[in-house]
Amino acid sequence: MVTKIAKILLIDDDVDFVESTRMVLESKPYQVVVAHEGNEGIEKAKKEKPDLILLDVIMPVKDGFTAAEQIKADPQLSKIPVIMLTGFAAKRAGSSIPVSRGYTLETEDYIDKPVKPDELLARVAKYLTKS
């Protein structure tokens, strides 16, 4: 029997976080695709058809809240589980993004950065089994 390798799209502008998170995810049977800002993430989601999206909030060009709204509004992408990864609570003072934006999103979950590897893998597995 062939086991399907889940494809995870990681959208985050922090290169160090992306590399460490990729290593954690690839320790399991996951294929990781990376985008470094919201517009690129949406395009990669359309092209790659990931099984799950990990999406940072504070990014240049298009923030994660806006990208999540567009992903959930797109019929081709709306069923893909989205987990918001954020240090937003700690960085909020340095951002012009209102915290209330996060309350209206229809994403599946939020994880505060920094995230422990076991916690990340548990949350990812939870939403991959639902999809």
N, C-alpha and C positions, 0 to 999 in steps of 0.2 A: 504494500500500500504506500502511495506517495503522499507525504505530508505537505500541505500547502504552506509555503513560507509567507507570513503576513508582511505586507508592505506598509511601512509607517513613514509619513511625511512629517519631517521636523522643520518648522518655520521659526527661525530665531536669528537675530543679527549678532549674537555674542559667539564669536568663533570658538573660544575655549569651551563654552557651555555646549555648543554643538558637537565638538569632538568628544568630550567626556560622555555626553548623553548617547552619542552614536555607539561608543564602545560598550556602554551598559546594555543598550538595546540589542546590539549584534552579538552579545553573549548568549542570547536566546535565538531561536530560529526566526529572526526578523530581518527583513531587508529595509535599510534606512535610505530615504531620499531626502535631500536637504534643499531648503530655500532660505535666503537671508533677509527677505522682507515680504510684506503682504501680497503685493502684485505678483511677484515671482512665485509665491506660494500658491496662489489661486491658479496660475497657469500650469504649475507642476501638478496640482491636484487634478485638473482637467485631463492632462496628458497621461499621468501615471496611474490614476484611479486607485489611490491608496486605501487600505483597510481601516486606517485610523490617522488622524492628524493631531500632532502636538504643536500648539501655536502660542508663541510669546505675545504678550500684550504690547510692550513698549518697543517699537521698531521705527526706523526711518521710513519715509515714503508713504507707507500705509500701515497703520497700527493694527494690532491683532483683533481689536474689537470690530473695526471696519471690515477686515478680512473675514472674520467669523460671520458677520452679518451677510456678506456676499456669498460665502460658501453655503450657508443655510438657506439662502434665497434661490440658489441655483438648483433646479430639479435634478441635474446630473450628479451633484455633490451633496445634496441635503441629507442623505441617509448615512454619510460617513461620520462616525463619531469624532467629535472635536474635544480635545482636552486643552484648556488654557493653562499654559505654564507661565507663571509670573512672579516677579519680585515687585509687583506693582504696589503692594502695601508699603514696602520699605522705600520705594523710589517715587511715590506719588507726588511729593513736593517738587520734584524736578521735571514733572510732566504736565502738559496742558490737557491731558485726557481726564474728563470727569469720572469719578469712581462709579457714579450711577449708570454709566454705559454698560458695565458688566452685569448689572442686575436684570437687564432686559434681553440678554442673549439666550439663545436656545442651545447652548453648548452642553455637552454631557457632564463636564467636571472642571474643576479648577485645582491646580496644584501650586502651592507656594514654592518659590526658589529660595534657597537651595533645597533640592529634593534628594532624599536618600535613595540610592539605587534600588533597594528592595521595595520601597514605596512606589517608585516609578514603575517598576516591572509589574507589581501587583495591580496597579490602576490600569496599565496598558492591557494586561491579560483580562481584566474584568470587562473592558469594553470590546475587546476583540471577540470574546465568547458570545457577546450579545449581537454582534453584527453578522 
